[in-house]
Amino acid sequence: MDELKQHLDLHRKWIVVLCVCMGLFTFCTQGEKQETEPEWISLFNGENLEGWTPKFAGHELGENVLNTFRVEDSLLKVSYEQYDEFNNRFGHLFYKDKFSHYKLRAEYRFVGEQVKGGADWAFRNSGLMIHCQSPKTLSLEQSFPVCIEVQLLGGNGQDERTTANLCTPGTNVVMNGELETDHCINSSSPTFHGDQWVTVTVEVYGDSTIKHFVNGELVMQYDKPQLDPEDEMAQPFVEGDNLLWGEGYISLQAESHPVEFRKVELLPLKQ
């Protein structure tokens, strides 16, 4: 009986040790998971423009011209209901923080009609502007920030028109090992006609690699975002020979066509 009791006691002790080890393993792996998998941050709260500041060409920072940027029905809207004519009042809505390594995800759709006076190329045209210069450094009449633009385009019902393209106001990039100086380059995305929702995700790795995804599919990739020393907008930011442009603010664009965003989210990435 004593031997049986000793055997049972030893067995219980091993069970306790095993449970403790399993508990420690679970705790450690959960801690590791929390460290390696940060959560998405919603940049838009669905209620108001808290954390965002507008800047329109010809207007002071913070002036929301004719209530262009607004929140209605839990949507962040670019609206031209109060406009008679566009008059080149290009607008950008800047988020308060700047970022370097992250994923940016937005769900958007184009709606309604383009406001009178908008350019033909601005039909169903908006953008996610990344690596933006500080909104405080934009000149009064400046139409676009120095940045990398993830251009958002909608179809006209007939022709092919890709989205998540690349435009480069004041910047250049490297593609396939070569410096690319064309201002706008099309992605390989399909065309989205009508008012359907589209999800665009951008992976940003500082001054290294940037990738564009549309509804989860990779449609464009490039490297070494950098200032264009020949561009007057960029020249104030050029310091010596280092042109790499690896961080900045995020802004949403207003170019004369109504657009709605129902999600604008960011996932920090390790540097």
Beta strands, then each sheet from edge to edge (+ up, - down):
strand 1: 41-42
strand 2: 52-56
strand 3: 69-72
strand 4: 75-78
strand 5: 91-99
strand 6: 101-110
strand 7: 125-132
strand 8: 148-153
strand 9: 165-167
strand 10: 171-175
strand 11: 178-180
strand 12: 184-185
strand 13: 198-205
strand 14: 209-214
strand 15: 217-227
strand 16: 248-254
strand 17: 259-268
sheet 1: 1+ 17- 4+ 3-
sheet 2: 1+ 17- 6+ 13- 14+ 15- 10+ 11-
sheet 3: 2+ 5- 16+ 7- 8+ 9- 12+
end
